[in-house]
Amino acid sequence: MSEHSWAPGDPIRTGDDYRASIRSRDLPVFLFGERVAEPADHPIIRPSINAMAATYDLAGDDPGLATARSEVIGAPVNRFLHVTGDAGDVVAQGHLQRRLGQLTGTCFQRCVGMDAINALHSITYDIDAENGTAYHRRFLAWLAEMQRLNLVVGGAMTDVKGDRSRSPSAQDDPDMYLHVVERRDDGVVVRGAKAHQTGAINSHWLLLMPTARLTEEEADYAIVAAVPVDAPGLSYVYGRQACDTRSLDGEIDVGNAGFAGQEALVIVDDVFVPWEHVFMDGESDYAAPLVERFTSYHRRSYVCKSGVGDVVIGAAALAAEYHGVERASHIRDKLAEMIHLNETIYATGVAASHESHQTASGNWEPDALLANVCKQNVTRHPYEIGRLAQDLAGGAVVTLPSEQDLEHPEIGPLLDKYLRARSDVPTESRVRILRLIENMTMGRNAVGYLTESLHGAGSPQAQKVVISRRGDLEAKKDLARRLAGIDEG
């Protein structure tokens, strides 16, 4: 535990403070058909809490990387709560995300909130400028409290969507998209559900946001609201992950026993939100710009996968070394290809950050074209990196006996003998590195490294739409005409 005792109302300073802050909240969290008594103690949930805690500990260990001075409260804050003040701040986000990917080998769950904060900073300003509303002032007041207490803010955008061929208002069940069901003198009541919510149970607050372009008739769906995770009416169903039950009965077989990601279905059952925590209500014409700005930030944020990729590449290199084949030319070639793919992800994320522009509200937003190129790379390259890691690992990555067999008094010594590769490398070291590769390419943390890379922040076609729209083909055709000597009058 930390040297000082954290208490509610105190700023969170360390990972241990954070762990204390999410205890005894009586959240309605369901897993395996049961309500979880204390999520902070559940062995399947605990690794995701450790990953979130790392975002606090890194701020203490390396404040130059993980903190920044806030213009909102005039003091240093965790970078995950910071409003970008220049392009350098956007670049620094990517440096932070890669480092945390390296340290945890998984999704550390705070990027969605960071990106939602920055998107809402400019959107609320723009709505106020057009309509004379007070959303931006409300938003800054709420954000100041988040920064002062150093809380985790989760972003909740993805609705369950129902029939994908229909708009929100055309659904048979209107609750397929979050919407306002009642407006009162003191606030609004909202209903719906948010799917695949990263780190929701590990957060302190959630930012509820629309997920689609809306028409004027769909004003009730144009709602942005901040709610504490323990607000009455919120409940959480924990998402299963491949091999997640290995966390219940061992350590070696898990592969990465310390860290994991987390997703949950968040059910919003008539949750009341006071007006001071409502940052959009009915401005349907701003739903699409909010989604576009958020995804510019968030697709660039997938630069974090380069940090996770660093771990996969390191594990593959160790596997080759333990097997005694690290000097073979084809092994070196495959490792070089993995590095090339990984750095391509990082390069496009950094480029999008360096090409950021200032918004009317004063914060900075990544270049949308390059951000979408970054995410399009992320939908592909981790899969090839993972394939090459499995190639270098060999068939044992999926045929190893269990940890219990390795420890068995009769068969264990024989396994130690026959599973050894190089004589100077302990059998357990070989097993551990193969289990890590399994974990990251087909097990629990493949959720964050592979499938989340494919579908998170929008599936591949969503990025292609933006790339096509912003690629300016007409300008490119003009360049070709000029050099080809074509005059079309």
Disulfide bonds with the S-S distance in Angstrom:
none
